[in-house]
Structures are given as C-alpha cells and as structure tokens.
Amino acid sequence: IDADRTTADLRFCHEQFESIRSDLKDFASGLRSIQLEWHPEESVWSIAQCVEHLNNATENDVARLSGLVVLARAARRSSIGPYRCRRDTPVLIMHESPRHSLTTATGIRSAPFVDDPAKLVPRFLVLNGQLLGVIATAARVAADGTSASGNVLLDLVGHVLQLNALHHWRFILQARRVMERPGFPRS
C-alpha cells in the first residue's frame, strides 16, 4: 500500500477542483442576471440553473465527504491500495447525470429553482473552497500515519471526488455552451 500515491491522487483531485473554480470564476463572474437566466430554448437549462445544480450537489457532498474523512481518521483500516478511476466510471457518470437531465420539458429531472442569480457564483466559490478544504484534510490523514495508508474510507472519498470532478466539468461545459448559442444576450 502506497500512502504517497494516495496523497498524490488526492492532490490531483485538489488541482481539478481548483481548475473548476478558476474556470467558472473566469467565465461567469462578470455575467449579468439576464445572461445567467437566459435559455436558448425552453427545454435547455440556463447558466444559472447549471451553477445552482452544482451548488446543491457540492453542498451535499461537502457534508458527506467531511464525515467520511473523520471516520477515515478513526477507522485505521487499510484497503488494497490507492483509489483509481475504474473503467466503468464514465458509464457511471453518464447514468448519474444523463444527457436528458439538462432539459426541463422532456427530462427526468426538473431544472433547479434559482432564487438570486447574483449570488450563484459567489456561493459556488465558497462551497468549492469548502470542498478543497475536505480534500486537503483527506490528504493530511493519508500522509500523517494516524490511519493505515490507503484507508478504505479515503479510497471512497477519492472515488467520489473523481466522480464529482467529472460531473462538475460536464455542467460547466453545458453552461459554456449556452453562451455560444445564437441569441445569447451579449451586453
């Protein structure tokens, strides 16, 4: 079991979420409410709805992952090694976040309600910062020797983080595509 590898994998997850944070901040921070709420067509989610979905998902994940890290520190059980993205992970992502979930008219999931578009990006940055803190704590737990290297629960944290990173990138791509559609309000 390689604690350094587990720590390196968690560091990679940290870098992914830093990139996600930076990307969203770069393209969405200066947008006005009319741009955030614009729909290219009724059945396609707006940028605001994509970001609100990520906010809701991240808020749930921060609490769940924080609990897993605390348990990992206490459990001291070892696993077979550092987590890895399995071959079926892309399939899991597609089933967890199916293509039609980005529509409201025919999709399985309805679009999230957006109360105040101006607060979306700042809220995302705060939640993303909390998630980065969880990752940093998990990396310290993996490296500090208080739990067996490659702890089962840290492996689970890493796997969930990899799924979340793919999920985040998918919705950020969807939000960017809205900006590229004809009719997007430019000013």
Secondary structure, DSSP 4 states (H G I P E B T S, - for coil): --HHHHHHHHHHHHHHHHHHHHHHHHHHTT--HHHHH--SSTTB--HHHHHHHHHHHHHHHHHHHHHHHHHHHHH--B-SSS----TTHHHHHHHHS-GGGGBSSSSSSPPPP-S-GGGHHHHHHHHHHHHHHHHHHHHHHHHSSSS-TTBHHHHHHHHHHHHHHHHHHHHHHHHHHHHHSTT----
